[in-house]
């Protein structure tokens, strides 16, 4: 059985922000499994749902390279959280 992944959606990413930049921001809040950027949005995947939720509350609204990040629960994270209840 594969471990569950808990992705966080990140929007309004500046064009000069790289995956390593996002990883360094989000690893402050837990174990980051993977970071993907596509255009001006992306996903940061955590191995722990509590870390994912904390990162949303801490990083949402922070400015990175001139852009204010929007960080939110992804559809997959929401579904995984409902399974925990």
QUIMOGI-V583719 format. One record per backbone hydrogen bond with DSSP energy under -1.0 kcal/mol. NH is the residue of the N-H (numbers start at 0). CO is the residue of the C=O. E is the energy in kcal/mol with one decimal. If there is no record, write none. Layout:
[[NH:CO:E] [NH:CO:E]]
//
This chain:
[[5:45:-2.7] [7:43:-2.5] [8:71:-2.3] [9:41:-2.8] [10:69:-3.1] [12:39:-3.1] [16:13:-1.8] [21:17:-2.0] [22:18:-2.7] [23:19:-2.0] [24:20:-1.4] [25:21:-2.6] [26:22:-2.5] [28:25:-2.0] [32:44:-3.2] [33:44:-1.3] [35:42:-2.6] [37:40:-3.4] [40:37:-1.7] [41:9:-2.7] [42:35:-2.3] [43:7:-2.2] [44:33:-3.2] [45:5:-2.2] [46:30:-1.5] [51:47:-1.8] [52:48:-2.4] [53:49:-2.3] [54:50:-2.4] [55:51:-1.6] [56:52:-1.8] [57:53:-2.0] [58:54:-2.9] [59:55:-1.7] [60:68:-2.9] [61:58:-2.6] [63:66:-3.1] [66:63:-1.9] [68:61:-3.2] [69:10:-2.1] [71:8:-2.6] [73:6:-1.0] [77:73:-2.5] [78:74:-2.3] [79:75:-2.3] [80:76:-2.3] [81:77:-1.9] [82:78:-1.5]]
//
